[in-house]
Amino acid sequence: RFDAFEEEAVVGLDDEDDGDGPRGGASGAKWDQFAENKRRFGVVSSFNEEEYTTKLNTKDPRYAERARRAAALAAEIERGESSNVHVRMERGMEQEHDYDEEALYGAVIS
């Protein structure tokens, strides 16, 4: 049954959480979702990152300059103002309204 499976997975994560899971932890060990899915559920993934993105050539002479430019653009974007409440929260900006969780995550707000 699906409900039992879902409950088992949720309980299993909480019961076995040693702090190294997706919630982070003090040991600094990296959590591997693919290894965990194989261990818990016998699911083997064929995920290959290169099928979804372009591999960066860090040896390209232009790489350092492009990386600096990308970091500068990211910083500029993150400093910018936004009227979106979720973006404002991510950037640590002051909120215009005091929304409750239902308004923030369960409803459409403008």
C-alpha positions as CSV (number, residue, x, y, z in Angstrom):
1,R,0.0,0.0,0.0
2,F,1.2,3.5,-0.9
3,D,0.3,5.1,2.5
4,A,2.3,2.5,4.4
5,F,5.3,2.9,2.1
6,E,5.2,6.7,2.5
7,E,4.9,6.5,6.3
8,E,7.8,4.0,6.4
9,A,10.0,6.3,4.4
10,V,9.1,9.3,6.5
11,V,9.6,7.5,9.8
12,G,12.8,5.9,8.5
13,L,14.3,9.3,7.7
14,D,13.5,10.6,11.2
15,D,14.5,7.5,13.0
16,E,17.8,7.1,11.2
17,D,18.8,10.8,10.9
18,D,22.3,11.0,12.2
19,G,22.6,14.6,11.1
20,D,24.3,13.8,7.8
21,G,21.1,13.7,5.8
22,P,19.5,16.4,3.7
23,R,18.9,18.5,6.8
24,G,22.7,18.9,7.3
25,G,24.8,17.8,10.2
26,A,27.8,18.5,12.3
27,S,30.0,15.7,10.9
28,G,30.3,17.3,7.5
29,A,29.7,14.0,5.6
30,K,28.0,14.5,2.2
31,W,24.6,13.0,1.8
32,D,24.1,11.0,-1.4
33,Q,20.4,10.6,-2.3
34,F,21.2,8.0,-4.9
35,A,23.1,5.7,-2.5
36,E,20.4,6.2,0.1
37,N,17.6,5.3,-2.4
38,K,19.6,2.1,-3.4
39,R,20.2,1.2,0.3
40,R,16.6,1.8,1.4
41,F,14.5,0.9,-1.6
42,G,16.7,-1.0,-4.0
43,V,16.3,1.8,-6.6
44,V,19.3,2.2,-8.9
45,S,19.6,5.5,-10.8
46,S,21.1,6.1,-14.1
47,F,21.4,9.9,-13.5
48,N,24.3,11.5,-15.4
49,E,24.7,15.2,-14.7
50,E,26.3,15.8,-18.1
51,E,23.0,14.9,-19.8
52,Y,21.3,17.9,-18.1
53,T,24.0,20.6,-18.2
54,T,27.1,21.6,-20.0
55,K,30.4,20.6,-18.4
56,L,32.6,23.6,-17.7
57,N,36.1,23.6,-19.1
58,T,38.0,25.0,-16.1
59,K,41.2,24.9,-18.2
60,D,39.9,27.4,-20.7
61,P,42.0,30.6,-20.5
62,R,38.7,32.6,-20.3
63,Y,37.3,30.6,-17.4
64,A,38.6,32.7,-14.5
65,E,37.3,35.9,-16.1
66,R,33.9,34.3,-16.8
67,A,33.7,33.0,-13.3
68,R,34.5,36.5,-11.8
69,R,31.8,38.0,-14.1
70,A,29.2,35.4,-13.1
71,A,29.9,36.1,-9.4
72,A,29.6,39.8,-10.0
73,L,26.3,39.4,-11.8
74,A,24.9,37.1,-9.1
75,A,25.9,39.6,-6.4
76,E,24.2,42.4,-8.4
77,I,21.0,40.4,-8.8
78,E,20.9,39.4,-5.1
79,R,21.4,43.1,-4.0
80,G,18.5,44.2,-6.2
81,E,15.1,45.0,-4.8
82,S,12.1,42.7,-5.3
83,S,8.4,42.9,-4.6
84,N,8.1,39.1,-4.3
85,V,7.7,38.1,-0.7
86,H,9.6,34.8,-1.1
87,V,12.6,36.5,-2.8
88,R,12.6,39.2,-0.1
89,M,12.7,36.5,2.6
90,E,15.6,34.6,0.8
91,R,17.6,37.8,0.6
92,G,16.9,38.8,4.3
93,M,15.0,41.9,3.3
94,E,12.4,43.6,5.4
95,Q,8.9,42.3,4.8
96,E,6.0,44.7,4.0
97,H,3.4,42.5,5.6
98,D,3.4,39.9,8.5
99,Y,2.1,36.9,6.6
100,D,1.2,33.6,8.4
101,E,2.4,30.3,7.0
102,E,-0.9,29.6,5.2
103,A,-0.6,32.9,3.3
104,L,3.1,32.3,2.5
105,Y,3.1,28.7,1.5
106,G,-0.6,27.7,0.9
107,A,-2.1,30.7,-1.0
108,V,-1.3,32.9,-3.9
109,I,-0.4,36.4,-2.7
110,S,0.5,39.5,-4.6
